[in-house]
Amino acid sequence: MSTSDGEQTGREQKFELKKQIGLWGAVALATSSMVGSGIFVSPVGVLNAVHGSVGVSLLIWFGCGVIAMMSSLCYCELGTTFGVSGGDYNNFKLAYGPLMAFLLVCSKSFWQPGNAATLQIFARYLLGPLFGDGCNPPEVAIKVIAFLTLSFLIYLNHRSVTTSVYFEIFFTAVKFLALMMIAVVGIVHLTNGRRAGIYNFQHAFDSPQTSKLTLADIARGFHFGIFPYSGWSMLNNVTEEIQDMKKNLPRAAILSLTSVTIIYLFVNVGYLSVLGVPEMLSSKAVAVDFAQQVLGAMAWFIPTAVCISSVGTQNASYLSEARIAFVAARSGFMPMVPLLIPIIVCIMSAYFVVAPLIDNPSFVYFYAIGFYLLISIIYYIFLVRKCRIPGMERFNTFVQKFVLVAETEWEGFEYERNH
């Protein structure tokens, strides 16, 4: 082997992600990405969309699971064909070109305030029992707990992929234990003659609400129902790290979506076995109301499960989303942008979130267009024209390695030609 071949082989070994995720780790990641706090807090969007029709809502939950399964299998075909991590980044680059792929990376990097909001939900549920009924935890305490949790998850993913996957398996097991508790307890109460549950299922399809349904209502129900399955595509973000990927990627997708669809159906049956439709539609936290009515001394377990579920979902998100930045850096995108530019865009993104709240919300579309135009200009200057700002390379390299776990001293386009 020639010297150039040896250098090329060394580079490939250095920048290819290690295969550290087995079948059950992949199942846990996909499942945890889908099952967040929503199924505990407010799974009433579908029921509200179909005017409280129990039978139609359950059919929509099942139909959304089937749609997510078919979509995931399409992604599995893409993942096993190309065998590269990065998920939609690679799909966008192949279908629409490098500019759209670069816009996707920037959007995912700077336009995800939902992660912080989810961790604040975790902190609120964690601190709630300490302050008693009717007392809200201080906002400062909520934000401090959320920040500490965020720091812990960043450290966990920075330290070891294997450790992060083991934590994810634990989180997933706790989620399913809590959800199965809701389903089993609810069905037991139904078999013991719970009036609300008996009425719900006796009139599942012949209630007055069913006659009011329109095709638009059903479509809106599917819109709400597909959201809890939204993590079905995340396995393609970590394709390179899945052991025996061609077999385990589709297996993990099928196992995770089958189990999530079944558990969502049973959990909704559990809720409807105990709570009346008006109670569910008016509830701000269905699982908590359910627990207070039927779990007695064990009611504390549901808020705890919501906390663990939120953290598990965030851990899976950080593990998978970081791979998009890694693959973008490997392609020669991320290292060419000085750190000053993402800082400016991040500040602008924060402004885009706050400004509509204090002004006219209709301007949000203008802000979004401005954001993408700015990213397009950055793409042209630093990636097409290959401009550089002196003195930023070394600092930029350090920050990308530390925060994004993405090497930067890399001729990414050569990597793509060799693969």
N, C-alpha and C positions, 0 to 999 in steps of 0.2 A: 504493500500500500504506500502510495506516495505521501509526501509531507502534507500537501494540500488536502489529500483525502483524509489523513489522520486528523488534521485540524477541523475538517468539516464534521467528521464523526464525533469528535470531542464536543463541538458546539451543539450538535444534535442531542447528544446525551445530556448536556448541561441544561438545555432549555426545554426538553420534553418533560412533562409532568409525570411524577411517579404514579404507578398504579397501586393505590393504597385503599381503594374503596371496593369492598366485596359486594355480593348480591344483596345481603340484608342491610348493609350500610346504605346502598343506593335506594333500597325500598324505604328506609327510614328517612333519608333526605327528601325524597319525593313526597312521602306522606306528610312529613312535618311542614313542608312548604305549602301544602294544600290546607291542612287542618290548623287553622290559627285560632284566634279568640272569637271570631265571628260566629261560629256554630254554638258557642256558649252564651254570647252576649245578645245577639239580635238576629236569629235565623228566621225572621218573619217577613222578609222582603218578598219571597215567593208567595206566601200565604196572603199578604196584603194585595199583591198584584192580581190575584185571581179571586178577589173579594171574599176571602175566607173559605173557599171551597177546599175541603180536606183532601178528597180523592184526587182532584186535579193537581194540587200542590205536590202530593207524593209522586204522581206520574212525572211531573216536571223535574223533581229531584233526580229521579231515575234517568230520565231522558238527558239531563245535563251530564250525568256520569257517562252515558254512552257516547255523547258528543266529545267529551274530554278524552275518553279512551281512544276513539278514532283519531282525534287530533294528535294525541301522544304517539300513536303508532306511526303516523306520518313523520313526526319528528325523529322517531327511532330509526326510520329508514334513512333520513338525512344523516343522523349521527353515525350509523354503522357504515354508511357509504363513504363519508369523508374522514371519520375517525379523529376529528379535531375538536378540542374544547372551544368554548366561546358562544355556543348557542346561536341566538339570532344575529350576532355580529357576523358570523360566517355566512349565514343565510342572506343577510342584507348585502354583504359584499359581493356575493355570487350573483344575486338577482338584480341589484340596483347600482352596484359600483362602490368604490371606496368612499365617496363623499357621504352617501347615505349611511354607510357603516360607521363612519366617524361621527356623524350626527347622533346615531344610536348610542355610541359609547358616551358621548358628552351628556346626553339626556339621562342615561342611567347613573352617571357619576354625580350630577348636580341637581337632578330634578326628582328626588325621592324623599320628600318630607315625611312620608307615611311611616318610615322606619322609626323615626323619633317619636311619632305619635303613638305607635304600638308599644314602645318601651314605657311611655308614660301611662298607658293603660295597665301595663304590668305593675308599675310602681303604685298606682292608685289602688289596685286590688290587694297588693301586698300590705300597704299601710292602712287600708280601711278598717280591718278588725282591731287595730291598735287604738283607734280613736272612738270606737263605739258607734252605735246607731245614731244617725242624724248629724254626725260631725264629719266634715270633710277634712282630709289631711291637708296640711299647708302646701301650697304650690311649690315653695322652695324645696321642701322635703321630697316631693314627687320628682322634681327635675334632678335633684342630687342623686336619688336612687336610680333614675333612668340613665344618668351619665355614668355612674359606677358600673351599671350592668353593661352598658355599651363598651366601656373600657375593658371589662372582663372578657366579653365576647371577642373583641379585637385581639386581645392577648392570646386567647384560646386558639383562634384560627392562625395567628402568627406562629405559635409555638409548634403545633403539630396537626396535620390533617387527620391522622389516625385518632388522636384524642378528641378532636372536634366531632368525628363520626361516632365515636363511642358515646359522647354526650348526647348526640342526636338520637341514637337508638334508645337511650334512657328517656329522653323527652317524649319520644313517640310512644313508648310503652305506657308512660303516665297518662298521656292524652287518651289513648285507647281505653285504659282502665276507667278513667272518668266518664268517657262517653258510653262505655258498656254499662257502667253503673246507672246512668240516666236511662238507658234503654231498658235494662232488666227491671229496675225498680218501677218504671212507668208501666211496663207490660204486666207486672205482678199486680199493681193497683187496678189495672183494667180487668184482669181476670177475677179480681175480688169484687167487682161491681161498681167501680168508680163511675158516677153518673155522667160527669163531663166527658170522659173518654168513651163511654158507651154511646152517648148521643153523637159525638164526633164521627164515629165509624159507622153507626147505623145510617147516618145521613151524609155519608161521604160524597155521594154523587147526586143525591136528590134534594139537597138543601136549596132554599130560595136563592142563595148567592150564585149557584151554578148556572141558573137560567140567565143571569145577567152577563155572563162571560162573552167576550168578543175575541177575535183573532189577535187584536192589539194587546189585550190583557194577557193572553197566553204568551205572546212574544215578550212582553215586559217581564213575565214570570221567568222565562228562560234567561233573560238578561240578568236578573237577580240571582238565579240559581247557578249560573255558570261561574260566577265570581268566586265562590268558595272552592272551586276546583282549579283556581288560576295558577297553581304551582305545577301543573302537569308537564310543563316544558322544561323545567329546571335541570333535569338530568343531562340535557345536551350541553349545559354549561361546563360539566365536569366529565365529558366523554372520555378524554385521554386517561383519566385516573381510575376508571372502572376496570376491574380485573375481568379478563375474558369478555371484552366489551360487546362483541357481536352477539353473544348469547345472553349476557346478563343485562344489557340495556333494555331490550324488549321485555325480558322477564320481569325486571324491576318495575317497568311502566305498567305492565298488566297486573302484577300483584298489588302495587300501591293503589291504582285506580279502582280495582275491584274491591279492595278492602275499604277504601274511603267511601265509595258509592254505597256499599252495604251498611257501613256504620252511620252515614248520614241519614239513610232511610230509617234505620232502627232508632236513632236519636229523635228524629221527628215524630215517629210513632210513640216513643216514650213521652215526649212533651205533650202530644195530643191525647195521650191516655190519662193525663192528670189535669191539664189546664184546658179550659174552654177556649174557643176561638177568640172571643172578645178579650179574654185575659192575655192571650199571647200577643194580639195586635196592639194592646196598650202597654205591654211590658217593655221596660228599658233594658232589662237583663233577664232573659227568659230562664237561663239555667239557675240563676240565683233564686228567682221566684219559685221555680220547681223544687229546688233543694229546701227552701224554707217550709214548703207545704208537706213534703214527704220524707225528707232525710233526717229530720230531727237533729240529734246531737252531731250527726255527720255532715251537716250542712256546710261546715267550714271547708270541706274537701273540694267543693266546686270552685270557690274563689282561688284556692291554691292551685287547682288544675288549670284555671285560666291563666294564672301567672306563669306556670311552667310551660303552657302551650304557647304563650306569647314569646317567651325567651327561646323556645325551640324553633319557632318559625323564623325569628331574627337570626339565630345561629345558622340555619340552613340558607337564609338569604345572603348572609355575609360570605359563607363558604362558596356559594355558586356565583354570586355577582362579581367577586374579585377576579374570577377567571376571565371575565370579559375584558377587564382592564389588562390582564396579563397577556391575552392573545392579541389585543390591540397593540401593546408594546412590542410584542414579538414580530408583529407585521410592520413595525417601523412608524407607528402612529404616535403613541404616547411619548416616547423619548424626545421627539423633535419639538415638543411644545414646552417652552419655559414655564417654570412654576408660577411666575407672576400672572400668566394668562388664566389658568384655572382659578386662581384666587379672585381675580376680577370677575370672572363669570360666576363664581360661587356667590360673591357679594350681590351681583345683579340678580341671581336666582332668588336669594333671600328677599330682595326688594320686590321681585315679581309676586312673591307670596303675600307680603305684607301690604303692598300698595292697594290692591283691589279691596282689601278689608276696610280701608279708611277712605276710599274714593269710590268711583263707579265700577262695580265688578265687570261691566261689559268690556272694559279696557284689557281684560286678561288675554284676549285673543291677540291684541296688538303687541302685548309684551312677549307672548310666546313666539310670534313671528319675528320680533326683533332679536330674541335669543338665538333662534336658528340662523338668522341672517348673520349674526355676529360669529357664530361657530363656523359658518361657511367661509367667512372672511379669514378667520384664523386658519382654517384648513388650507386655503389658497396660499397664505403668506408663509406658513411654517412647514407645510407638507409638500405643496406643489413647488413653490419658489425656494424652499429649503433655507429660509432666512434664519439667522441665529442672533441671540443677544449675548454678548461677551460676558463671561463670568458666571453664567447660570448653569452650565452643563454639569459640573461636579455636584453642586447642591441639589439640582433637579434629579440627578441619578440617585443620590442618597434618599431623598424623600420618596421617590417611586419604589425603591426597594423596600423601604420601611413600611409605607402605608399600603401600597398596592401589591406588594410581593411580586414585582415585575422587574426583571433585569432590563437594563437600558443600553448597555454596551453591546449592541447586537445589530447586525445587518439583516433586518427582518425579511426583506424581499428575497434575499438569497435563500433563507429558510423555506419560503413558500415555493420557490422554484425547485428545490431539492425534494419537496414532498408532493 
